[in-house]
Amino acid sequence: LPSGFVSVSRLSLVVVQSAQMQPDTHVYMFVCCVQVQDYLEPFRLSLEKLQEVSARATPDGTGSNWRRHIWGHENFLALDLGGTNFRVLHVRVVEEEQKMLKMDSQICAIPQEMMLGTGEQLFDHIAACLGDFLVSQDLKGHTLPLGFTFSFPCEQKEIDKSILIRWTKGFKCSGVEGEDVVKLLKEAIQRRGDYDIGSVAMVNDTVGTMMSCGYRDQSCEIGMIIGTGTNACYMEEMKNVKRVEGEAGRMCINTEWGGFGDDGSLRDILTEFDVVVDETSINPGVHTFEKMISGMYLGEIVRLVLVRLAKEKLLFKGQTSKDLLTPNTFQTKFISEIEDGLENAQNILTKLGLKWDDVDSRVVRLVCDTISSRSARLCAAALATLANRIRVNRGLDHLKTTVGVDGTVYRKHPNFSKELQATVRLLAPKCDITFLVSEDGSGKGAAMVTAVAQRLALQSRLLEDSDGEDEDEEEEEEEEEK
């Protein structure tokens, strides 16, 4: 076997599971897998290499204060945009029962052509779907506050002002980068003229996830998304946040870790297939980390590997198919399904127009397992960095914390969460981390932020009114003294 063969156990498992094969088939399969290993080896990262990656992943990003208090007895809307679908939610906060209830929700698709069209088309589509939802909920005519989860790199100026830095995850709508996305949404609603919204609180999906999970578990201090894209946020000590005055308390930092490696710091672990994925993407050179691990790209990485193996006559007797040769036809959900069972693998290969045998299906599963495993381990390396940072910043020998998680890759892959958690334990041995899957995504968290923002704004107005009354009384007293 080649030097550094990390996956002997996996390869052995492939062979052992083929016990009913003829002896000559066993030999062919083992030789085939050994040759395949040459192409999979660069995807396998040792614990030492993961520790190096973790050491390079210094958190950096924008911050937003948050509090773990929900007040009132009110209705809110939440809009969650972060991928090829977006969700609209109606959420109700019930203070007496300390509950946040999701009354109903609706998922709306964003066509591929709209993801690459104009910003006006995109926001008009969002406004139309929001209007339809209000009608379905009999909320037309009610002006409700809205929590807006916008899961793209932004510079947040205020709670209701956020400037898009750049599109990711397959979006490339014109006229949006450098603009305030809250303003664009409000303008789209105004163009319709048949409904209105109240105050808007802009939230990143990681923050929304952390807030949503923090409502259930007060020790939740990290939010992580592993779906179409990937990102994380965490609670940083205020004394370490240079952009904000004051040292008391903590601030939520949006790391935008999908852009980790854009400076070339991950060049040593990029494979030739990663390079192709980046070069053929609509945003080459940016979001390097995301392209190695998220659902937007994992399927394409697997497809490129399978094409190479077929051309080297290590798969499908050297034959390919039109579907296999077409970019982005191998969906990331296929990886989860293939790793969940050989029958699934065989059905998917048939749908892709491939002629396969039992060895082929097992090798394809090995490829999927290797690439999804790398994704989980790289996520773990970045997460371990955040947990270790929190522990060191607080001067703790041992940290006990909770990570709120969301995203289809984490939720639906049969092995991803287990591998990620096991690797984090190795990379952050002094941190006891509980993983809590978010209910209803980050939308509910966005509604929570809106509720807090509304109450803080109300308190601020009451305080200003009170100050004004005090000033009036002082002036009256001065007049009487004269």
Helices and strands as residue ranges (DSSP letters): H 8-16, H 23-40, G 41-43, H 47-56, E 62-64, E 73-81, E 85-94, E 99-109, H 112-115, H 119-136, E 146-150, E 154-158, E 161-164, H 181-192, E 200-203, H 205-216, E 220-226, E 230-237, G 238-240, E 250-254, G 257-259, G 267-269, H 272-279, H 288-293, H 298-311, G 316-318, H 322-325, H 332-339, H 342-351, H 358-393, E 399-406, H 408-412, H 416-427, E 431-437, H 443-481
